Amino acid sequence: MKLRRLIASFFLLGLFLCFGAPTRAASFYGKVIEIVDGDTIRIMSLNRPVKVKLVAIDAPEMNQSCGDVAKQHLLDLIFDKMVAVEYFGLSENGSIDGKVFLGEMDVAAQMVRDGVAWYDKSNASRLSEVERVRYADSEQAPRNEHRGIWEESKPVAPWDFRRGLIKSDSNQSAPGSSSKGAARSLTNEELGLEHFSQPGPRSSSTDKTRLGDSVASVVAKQLFKDGAISIIPNKASGVGLLPAGYDFYEAYDIRSEAIAVGHDVTFSVASATDPTVFSGLRILHLESDDFNPTRARWVDRTLLEPNSLAPNFKTKTVSASTDQLGQFVIARMDGVGIKNAHLVDLSVTTTASPERVQPGDDVRYTITIRNTGTYTATEVVLNNIIDMRLGVISATSPRGRANDHLNRMTL
């Protein structure tokens, strides 16, 4: 595949980019932020951590011989790098089951080829026939060369280790019934999609909302596994200080055992019979701070026009779109408080030329950030500013600091 070179600028920022691997069906992209063990990783995608189990391989357990070697090898391969995940569903240990690609490299096949993981035939149904042959050949090579886990005369396969069995034949194949745990209902916390909660007094399910008010619907944008939803009304004392210009109206703590990413949450606010009151309602969501993940902050996630879920006085509904569930506050905007608050008003525009790109062409991206507010903006972070499938060759900036992949910039 020929590379395309692109040139982008942030204010006067020159960027040289090249296209990565082509998009695969049912895929997402993200940065590897944790290596759990030799076949499980965590990826940060769209500002959320997602736990991924590499399909069709089984690495030694961490308390098994070579377990730490396999984990370190996987770390050396992909840690802190952008990868693509072609996912299929949930594995039995609570992760998303998927193929992980670093550019054109199939990471799981590489782990097998490097002699630090077994080809797991019992978990290979998603592989094509060609891929199965390639995985089997990838395992045979280090076996023959006595590399990695095959340095031992009788290495114990992870599925046998978990079952407490020791077989004398080093050519064992993965039994179809093997697994790392019995299938069961999985929670967002176990998958790594936990919502952010603020410490403080929690309300009980007996707390009342305003007459007729309720959570009307919670719709997942990507649903991996269905599960029960728990909705608990919250008191003002349980949400802490709200941003300047927002007054508490009512609140809910929404939890779910479903495995999902991205949610549209709609609230019925029948008590807001005054059009002026209703028009000032906004939905705040408690999230971790981009600068300090241990710190909580309220973010206005209200869906407004022209979105189809914009506030509707006729139906008395307001909606929000969030990556995760958690704590929500319906607040009234206080015009006087907002006027007196230190506000900034940022807008981001992007242009690219030329519009049509041929292999070898230069393309210039110009991303302009303007502040029309009355106060200076500080600690501004832009996330996902460049498609994750683009690989950055170099980046320089006199006005900001971009990370290596240019999917985050601090101004």
ABEGO torsion letter per residue (X at the ends): XBBBBBBBBBGABBBBBBBBBBBBBGBBBBBBABBABAABBBBBBGGBBBBBBBBGBBBBBAABBGAAAAAAAAAAAABGBBBBBBBAEBBAAGBBBBBBBBEABBAAAAAAAAGABBBBAAAAAABBAAAAAAAAAAAAAAAAAGBEAAABABBBBAAAAAAGBBBABAABBBBAABBAEBBBBBBAAAAGABBBBBBEBBBBAABBBBBGBBBABBBBABBABBBBBBBBBBBAAAAEBBBBGBBBABBBBBBBABBBBEBBBBBBBAABABAAAAAABBBBBBBBBAABAABBBBBBABBBOABAABBBAAAGBBBBBBABBEBBBBBBBBAAAAAABBBBBBBBBBBBOBABBBBGBBBBBBBBBBBABABBBBGBBBBGABBAABBBABBBBAABBBBAAGABBBX
